[in-house]
Amino acid sequence: MSAPSAGGAASGPVPDAFTLPHTRTSRVIEGALQRIGEWAAWLWVVLLAIIIVNVTLRYVAGFGFIVFEELQWHLYGAAWLLTLSFVYKNDGHVRIDVIAGNWRSRTRAWIELIGILFFLLPFAIDIVIGSIPFVLTAHRLHEISPSPGGLPLRWVIKAFIPIGFGLLALAGFARLLRVTSFLFGFPQPLKSH
């Protein structure tokens, strides 16, 4: 049966609303990711302030500081990596809703399950595993900026790579629990209030 559109004309079939139940574990993980994402969002404000100071010094006073340039790059990278899981958790990432929006909830859940198991989790875990030696090497070598007046402790910014993708893997795991709860009833879905 077709549902009438806003103008009264009939349109195609109305798909199921796609909402996944929460589980105890997914609720805890997603709550932590929400708090981390909200905290990390403040890094964008700090980054904006540093950019304004740097541009003002360069164009008004006629000089700039390498440390401000590098701090901009570092904050941008850290903010992006720390908010990646927040965006995924809140469904703010790019999807193919033009196609999937017309599918039934079970079909969408199966696609989500396959995507998480075969793409998201292996990719995120591979980045975490691959980046840890990168961070440890920078720490062991006491890597610093090659620019005079640049930032020391390069390993700190590099450490945000495994942290950010580790948080993304956690977000994927929480979503996986919600999908399996929807499809198979395990883990036990929480009762909605």
ZAKOL-697937 format. One record per residue (C-alpha): x, y, z; residue number from 1; residue in one letter. Coordinates in steps of 0.02 Angstrom, whole numbers, plus 32768, in hexadecimal, padded with zeros to 4 digits. Each point is the difference from the previous one (the first is absolute). Layout:
residues N
<node><u>X</u><v>Y</v><w>Z</w><pos>NUM</pos><code>a</code></node>
...
END
This chain:
residues 193
<node><u>8000</u><v>8000</v><w>8000</w><pos>1</pos><code>m</code></node>
<node><u>8040</u><v>80AE</v><w>7FD8</w><pos>2</pos><code>s</code></node>
<node><u>8006</u><v>808C</v><w>807C</w><pos>3</pos><code>a</code></node>
<node><u>7FC4</u><v>80AB</v><w>7FC9</w><pos>4</pos><code>p</code></node>
<node><u>8088</u><v>8083</v><w>7FEC</w><pos>5</pos><code>s</code></node>
<node><u>7FF6</u><v>80B2</v><w>8041</w><pos>6</pos><code>a</code></node>
<node><u>7FA4</u><v>8034</v><w>7F63</w><pos>7</pos><code>g</code></node>
<node><u>7F82</u><v>7F72</v><w>8011</w><pos>8</pos><code>g</code></node>
<node><u>8045</u><v>7F99</v><w>7F6F</w><pos>9</pos><code>a</code></node>
<node><u>8031</u><v>7F4B</v><w>801E</w><pos>10</pos><code>a</code></node>
<node><u>80B7</u><v>7FD5</v><w>800F</w><pos>11</pos><code>s</code></node>
<node><u>805D</u><v>7F59</v><w>800D</w><pos>12</pos><code>g</code></node>
<node><u>7FF9</u><v>7F8A</v><w>8094</w><pos>13</pos><code>p</code></node>
<node><u>8037</u><v>8048</v><w>80A6</w><pos>14</pos><code>v</code></node>
<node><u>809B</u><v>7FA6</v><w>8043</w><pos>15</pos><code>p</code></node>
<node><u>8011</u><v>7FC9</v><w>80B5</w><pos>16</pos><code>d</code></node>
<node><u>804C</u><v>807E</v><w>8077</w><pos>17</pos><code>a</code></node>
<node><u>80B2</u><v>7FC3</v><w>801A</w><pos>18</pos><code>f</code></node>
<node><u>8028</u><v>8008</v><w>80B8</w><pos>19</pos><code>t</code></node>
<node><u>806D</u><v>7F84</v><w>805A</w><pos>20</pos><code>l</code></node>
<node><u>7FE1</u><v>7FCC</v><w>80B5</w><pos>21</pos><code>p</code></node>
<node><u>8084</u><v>8028</v><w>8082</w><pos>22</pos><code>h</code></node>
<node><u>8053</u><v>7F7D</v><w>806C</w><pos>23</pos><code>t</code></node>
<node><u>8050</u><v>8019</v><w>80AA</w><pos>24</pos><code>r</code></node>
<node><u>80AF</u><v>7FFB</v><w>7FB6</w><pos>25</pos><code>t</code></node>
<node><u>7FD7</u><v>806D</v><w>7F69</w><pos>26</pos><code>s</code></node>
<node><u>7FB1</u><v>8082</v><w>8072</w><pos>27</pos><code>r</code></node>
<node><u>809D</u><v>8009</v><w>806D</w><pos>28</pos><code>v</code></node>
<node><u>8077</u><v>8008</v><w>7F6A</w><pos>29</pos><code>i</code></node>
<node><u>7F98</u><v>8080</v><w>7FA2</w><pos>30</pos><code>e</code></node>
<node><u>7FEB</u><v>806A</v><w>809D</w><pos>31</pos><code>g</code></node>
<node><u>80BD</u><v>8007</v><w>8014</w><pos>32</pos><code>a</code></node>
<node><u>8018</u><v>8027</v><w>7F47</w><pos>33</pos><code>l</code></node>
<node><u>7F7F</u><v>808B</v><w>800C</w><pos>34</pos><code>q</code></node>
<node><u>805E</u><v>8051</v><w>8092</w><pos>35</pos><code>r</code></node>
<node><u>80A8</u><v>7FEE</v><w>7FA9</w><pos>36</pos><code>i</code></node>
<node><u>7FB8</u><v>804B</v><w>7F60</w><pos>37</pos><code>g</code></node>
<node><u>7FB1</u><v>8092</v><w>805C</w><pos>38</pos><code>e</code></node>
<node><u>80A5</u><v>8023</v><w>8059</w><pos>39</pos><code>w</code></node>
<node><u>8065</u><v>7FEF</v><w>7F5F</w><pos>40</pos><code>a</code></node>
<node><u>7F8A</u><v>8077</v><w>7FA6</w><pos>41</pos><code>a</code></node>
<node><u>804C</u><v>808B</v><w>806A</w><pos>42</pos><code>w</code></node>
<node><u>80A5</u><v>7FE1</v><w>7FA7</w><pos>43</pos><code>l</code></node>
<node><u>7FB0</u><v>804F</v><w>7F65</w><pos>44</pos><code>w</code></node>
<node><u>7FE2</u><v>809F</v><w>8064</w><pos>45</pos><code>v</code></node>
<node><u>80B4</u><v>8001</v><w>803D</w><pos>46</pos><code>v</code></node>
<node><u>803B</u><v>7FE0</v><w>7F4E</w><pos>47</pos><code>l</code></node>
<node><u>7F99</u><v>8092</v><w>7FBF</w><pos>48</pos><code>l</code></node>
<node><u>8049</u><v>8073</v><w>8086</w><pos>49</pos><code>a</code></node>
<node><u>80B2</u><v>7FCC</v><w>7FD1</w><pos>50</pos><code>i</code></node>
<node><u>7FDD</u><v>801D</v><w>7F48</w><pos>51</pos><code>i</code></node>
<node><u>7FBD</u><v>80AE</v><w>8024</w><pos>52</pos><code>i</code></node>
<node><u>8097</u><v>802B</v><w>806B</w><pos>53</pos><code>v</code></node>
<node><u>8078</u><v>7FBB</v><w>7F7E</w><pos>54</pos><code>n</code></node>
<node><u>7FAF</u><v>805B</v><w>7F6D</w><pos>55</pos><code>v</code></node>
<node><u>7FF6</u><v>80A2</v><w>8064</w><pos>56</pos><code>t</code></node>
<node><u>80B9</u><v>7FF6</v><w>802F</w><pos>57</pos><code>l</code></node>
<node><u>8032</u><v>7FD8</v><w>7F4E</w><pos>58</pos><code>r</code></node>
<node><u>7F9B</u><v>8086</v><w>7FA5</w><pos>59</pos><code>y</code></node>
<node><u>7FF3</u><v>8089</v><w>8083</w><pos>60</pos><code>v</code></node>
<node><u>80A4</u><v>7FF1</v><w>805E</w><pos>61</pos><code>a</code></node>
<node><u>8062</u><v>7FB9</v><w>7F6E</w><pos>62</pos><code>g</code></node>
<node><u>8044</u><v>7F63</v><w>8054</w><pos>63</pos><code>f</code></node>
<node><u>7FC4</u><v>7F53</v><w>802E</w><pos>64</pos><code>g</code></node>
<node><u>8035</u><v>7F70</v><w>806C</w><pos>65</pos><code>f</code></node>
<node><u>8028</u><v>7F52</v><w>7FBE</w><pos>66</pos><code>i</code></node>
<node><u>7FBB</u><v>7FB9</v><w>80A3</w><pos>67</pos><code>v</code></node>
<node><u>7F53</u><v>804A</v><w>7FD8</w><pos>68</pos><code>f</code></node>
<node><u>8005</u><v>7FB6</v><w>7F50</w><pos>69</pos><code>e</code></node>
<node><u>802B</u><v>7F54</v><w>8043</w><pos>70</pos><code>e</code></node>
<node><u>7F85</u><v>800E</v><w>808F</w><pos>71</pos><code>l</code></node>
<node><u>7F77</u><v>8020</v><w>7F80</w><pos>72</pos><code>q</code></node>
<node><u>802C</u><v>7F5F</v><w>7FA3</w><pos>73</pos><code>w</code></node>
<node><u>800C</u><v>7F9D</v><w>80A1</w><pos>74</pos><code>h</code></node>
<node><u>7F5B</u><v>803F</v><w>8046</w><pos>75</pos><code>l</code></node>
<node><u>7FA9</u><v>7FE2</v><w>7F5B</w><pos>76</pos><code>y</code></node>
<node><u>8040</u><v>7F4D</v><w>7FFB</w><pos>77</pos><code>g</code></node>
<node><u>7FD7</u><v>7FDE</v><w>80B7</w><pos>78</pos><code>a</code></node>
<node><u>7F51</u><v>804B</v><w>7FF4</w><pos>79</pos><code>a</code></node>
<node><u>7FD9</u><v>7FA1</v><w>7F60</w><pos>80</pos><code>w</code></node>
<node><u>803D</u><v>7F5A</v><w>8047</w><pos>81</pos><code>l</code></node>
<node><u>7FA9</u><v>8016</v><w>80A8</w><pos>82</pos><code>l</code></node>
<node><u>7F59</u><v>8031</v><w>7FB3</w><pos>83</pos><code>t</code></node>
<node><u>8000</u><v>7F77</v><w>7F7B</w><pos>84</pos><code>l</code></node>
<node><u>7FAB</u><v>7F83</v><w>8074</w><pos>85</pos><code>s</code></node>
<node><u>7F87</u><v>8087</v><w>803C</w><pos>86</pos><code>f</code></node>
<node><u>7FC8</u><v>8020</v><w>7F4D</w><pos>87</pos><code>v</code></node>
<node><u>7FEB</u><v>7F46</v><w>7FDE</w><pos>88</pos><code>y</code></node>
<node><u>7FA2</u><v>7FE5</v><w>80A3</w><pos>89</pos><code>k</code></node>
<node><u>7F88</u><v>808E</v><w>7FD7</w><pos>90</pos><code>n</code></node>
<node><u>7FE6</u><v>7FC6</v><w>7F4B</w><pos>91</pos><code>d</code></node>
<node><u>8051</u><v>809F</v><w>7FBD</w><pos>92</pos><code>g</code></node>
<node><u>806D</u><v>7FA1</v><w>7F84</w><pos>93</pos><code>h</code></node>
<node><u>7FE3</u><v>7FEF</v><w>7F45</w><pos>94</pos><code>v</code></node>
<node><u>7F84</u><v>7F7A</v><w>7FD2</w><pos>95</pos><code>r</code></node>
<node><u>7FA4</u><v>7FCC</v><w>7F65</w><pos>96</pos><code>i</code></node>
<node><u>7F55</u><v>802D</v><w>8047</w><pos>97</pos><code>d</code></node>
<node><u>7FC0</u><v>802A</v><w>7F52</w><pos>98</pos><code>v</code></node>
<node><u>8002</u><v>7F45</v><w>7FDF</w><pos>99</pos><code>i</code></node>
<node><u>7FF7</u><v>7FB3</v><w>80AF</w><pos>100</pos><code>a</code></node>
<node><u>7F76</u><v>8076</v><w>8038</w><pos>101</pos><code>g</code></node>
<node><u>7F84</u><v>7F98</v><w>7F9C</w><pos>102</pos><code>n</code></node>
<node><u>8035</u><v>7F59</v><w>8048</w><pos>103</pos><code>w</code></node>
<node><u>7FAB</u><v>7FA6</v><w>8090</w><pos>104</pos><code>r</code></node>
<node><u>804F</u><v>800B</v><w>80AD</w><pos>105</pos><code>s</code></node>
<node><u>803B</u><v>7F4B</v><w>7FFE</w><pos>106</pos><code>r</code></node>
<node><u>8056</u><v>8018</v><w>7F58</w><pos>107</pos><code>t</code></node>
<node><u>8055</u><v>809E</v><w>803F</w><pos>108</pos><code>r</code></node>
<node><u>8036</u><v>7FA4</v><w>809F</w><pos>109</pos><code>a</code></node>
<node><u>804D</u><v>7F73</v><w>7F9B</w><pos>110</pos><code>w</code></node>
<node><u>805F</u><v>807D</v><w>7F94</w><pos>111</pos><code>i</code></node>
<node><u>8039</u><v>8058</v><w>80A0</w><pos>112</pos><code>e</code></node>
<node><u>8039</u><v>7F59</v><w>804A</w><pos>113</pos><code>l</code></node>
<node><u>8066</u><v>7FD4</v><w>7F65</w><pos>114</pos><code>i</code></node>
<node><u>804A</u><v>80AF</v><w>7FF6</w><pos>115</pos><code>g</code></node>
<node><u>8036</u><v>7FFF</v><w>80B6</w><pos>116</pos><code>i</code></node>
<node><u>8046</u><v>7F4F</v><w>8001</w><pos>117</pos><code>l</code></node>
<node><u>805A</u><v>8003</v><w>7F59</w><pos>118</pos><code>f</code></node>
<node><u>802F</u><v>80B6</v><w>7FE8</w><pos>119</pos><code>f</code></node>
<node><u>7FF7</u><v>8074</v><w>8097</w><pos>120</pos><code>l</code></node>
<node><u>8048</u><v>7F91</v><w>8089</w><pos>121</pos><code>l</code></node>
<node><u>808C</u><v>7FB1</v><w>7F99</w><pos>122</pos><code>p</code></node>
<node><u>8032</u><v>80AB</v><w>7FBC</w><pos>123</pos><code>f</code></node>
<node><u>7FFF</u><v>8057</v><w>80AA</w><pos>124</pos><code>a</code></node>
<node><u>805A</u><v>7F71</v><w>8057</w><pos>125</pos><code>i</code></node>
<node><u>8083</u><v>7FF8</v><w>7F75</w><pos>126</pos><code>d</code></node>
<node><u>8022</u><v>80BB</v><w>8012</w><pos>127</pos><code>i</code></node>
<node><u>8011</u><v>7FEE</v><w>80BE</w><pos>128</pos><code>v</code></node>
<node><u>8078</u><v>7F6D</v><w>7FF1</w><pos>129</pos><code>i</code></node>
<node><u>8063</u><v>8051</v><w>7F74</w><pos>130</pos><code>g</code></node>
<node><u>8010</u><v>80A9</v><w>8054</w><pos>131</pos><code>s</code></node>
<node><u>803D</u><v>7FC8</v><w>80AB</w><pos>132</pos><code>i</code></node>
<node><u>80B3</u><v>7FDB</v><w>7FC3</w><pos>133</pos><code>p</code></node>
<node><u>7FFC</u><v>80AA</v><w>7FA7</w><pos>134</pos><code>f</code></node>
<node><u>7FD9</u><v>8056</v><w>80A7</w><pos>135</pos><code>v</code></node>
<node><u>807E</u><v>7F98</v><w>8063</w><pos>136</pos><code>l</code></node>
<node><u>808A</u><v>8025</v><w>7F83</w><pos>137</pos><code>t</code></node>
<node><u>7FDE</u><v>80BB</v><w>800B</w><pos>138</pos><code>a</code></node>
<node><u>8004</u><v>7FF2</v><w>80BF</w><pos>139</pos><code>h</code></node>
<node><u>80A0</u><v>7F97</v><w>8002</w><pos>140</pos><code>r</code></node>
<node><u>8059</u><v>8079</v><w>7F8A</w><pos>141</pos><code>l</code></node>
<node><u>7FC1</u><v>809A</v><w>805D</w><pos>142</pos><code>h</code></node>
<node><u>7FC0</u><v>803F</v><w>7F58</w><pos>143</pos><code>e</code></node>
<node><u>7FE8</u><v>80BB</v><w>7FF5</w><pos>144</pos><code>i</code></node>
<node><u>7FCD</u><v>8079</v><w>7F79</w><pos>145</pos><code>s</code></node>
<node><u>8083</u><v>8019</v><w>7F79</w><pos>146</pos><code>p</code></node>
<node><u>7FD5</u><v>80BA</v><w>7FFF</w><pos>147</pos><code>s</code></node>
<node><u>805F</u><v>8078</v><w>8071</w><pos>148</pos><code>p</code></node>
<node><u>7F8A</u><v>8036</v><w>808A</w><pos>149</pos><code>g</code></node>
<node><u>7F8A</u><v>7F6F</v><w>7FDB</w><pos>150</pos><code>g</code></node>
<node><u>7FAA</u><v>7F8E</v><w>807B</w><pos>151</pos><code>l</code></node>
<node><u>805A</u><v>7F76</v><w>805F</w><pos>152</pos><code>p</code></node>
<node><u>7FB4</u><v>7F57</v><w>802F</w><pos>153</pos><code>l</code></node>
<node><u>7FC2</u><v>7FCD</v><w>7F54</w><pos>154</pos><code>r</code></node>
<node><u>7FC9</u><v>7F5A</v><w>8049</w><pos>155</pos><code>w</code></node>
<node><u>7F71</u><v>8057</v><w>805C</w><pos>156</pos><code>v</code></node>
<node><u>7FA8</u><v>8034</v><w>7F60</w><pos>157</pos><code>i</code></node>
<node><u>8027</u><v>7F59</v><w>7FB0</w><pos>158</pos><code>k</code></node>
<node><u>7FB0</u><v>7FA9</v><w>8096</w><pos>159</pos><code>a</code></node>
<node><u>7F58</u><v>8049</v><w>7FCD</w><pos>160</pos><code>f</code></node>
<node><u>7FFF</u><v>7F8A</v><w>7F69</w><pos>161</pos><code>i</code></node>
<node><u>7FEC</u><v>7F5E</v><w>8063</w><pos>162</pos><code>p</code></node>
<node><u>7F94</u><v>805A</v><w>8081</w><pos>163</pos><code>i</code></node>
<node><u>7F8A</u><v>8047</v><w>7F7D</w><pos>164</pos><code>g</code></node>
<node><u>7FF0</u><v>7F5D</v><w>7F9E</w><pos>165</pos><code>f</code></node>
<node><u>7FF2</u><v>7F9E</v><w>80A3</w><pos>166</pos><code>g</code></node>
<node><u>7F6C</u><v>806D</v><w>802F</w><pos>167</pos><code>l</code></node>
<node><u>7FB7</u><v>7FE3</v><w>7F51</w><pos>168</pos><code>l</code></node>
<node><u>8014</u><v>7F44</v><w>8019</w><pos>169</pos><code>a</code></node>
<node><u>7FA4</u><v>8012</v><w>80A7</w><pos>170</pos><code>l</code></node>
<node><u>7F74</u><v>8060</v><w>7FA9</w><pos>171</pos><code>a</code></node>
<node><u>7FF8</u><v>7F76</v><w>7F7D</w><pos>172</pos><code>g</code></node>
<node><u>7FF9</u><v>7F7B</v><w>8087</w><pos>173</pos><code>f</code></node>
<node><u>7F72</u><v>805B</v><w>805A</w><pos>174</pos><code>a</code></node>
<node><u>7FA2</u><v>800F</v><w>7F5B</w><pos>175</pos><code>r</code></node>
<node><u>8020</u><v>7F48</v><w>7FDE</w><pos>176</pos><code>l</code></node>
<node><u>7FB1</u><v>7FD3</v><w>80A8</w><pos>177</pos><code>l</code></node>
<node><u>7F67</u><v>8067</v><w>7FD3</w><pos>178</pos><code>r</code></node>
<node><u>7FF2</u><v>7FB0</v><w>7F54</w><pos>179</pos><code>v</code></node>
<node><u>8010</u><v>7F4E</v><w>8044</w><pos>180</pos><code>t</code></node>
<node><u>7F82</u><v>802B</v><w>8087</w><pos>181</pos><code>s</code></node>
<node><u>7F87</u><v>803A</v><w>7F78</w><pos>182</pos><code>f</code></node>
<node><u>801E</u><v>7F6C</v><w>7F8C</w><pos>183</pos><code>l</code></node>
<node><u>8019</u><v>7F70</v><w>807B</w><pos>184</pos><code>f</code></node>
<node><u>7FC4</u><v>8040</v><w>80AA</w><pos>185</pos><code>g</code></node>
<node><u>80B0</u><v>7FEE</v><w>8046</w><pos>186</pos><code>f</code></node>
<node><u>803D</u><v>8058</v><w>8065</w><pos>187</pos><code>p</code></node>
<node><u>7F5E</u><v>8025</v><w>8058</w><pos>188</pos><code>q</code></node>
<node><u>7FB8</u><v>80A6</v><w>7FC4</w><pos>189</pos><code>p</code></node>
<node><u>7FD7</u><v>8080</v><w>8085</w><pos>190</pos><code>l</code></node>
<node><u>7F4B</u><v>8029</v><w>8016</w><pos>191</pos><code>k</code></node>
<node><u>7FD8</u><v>80AB</v><w>7FB8</w><pos>192</pos><code>s</code></node>
<node><u>7FB1</u><v>807C</v><w>8078</w><pos>193</pos><code>h</code></node>
END
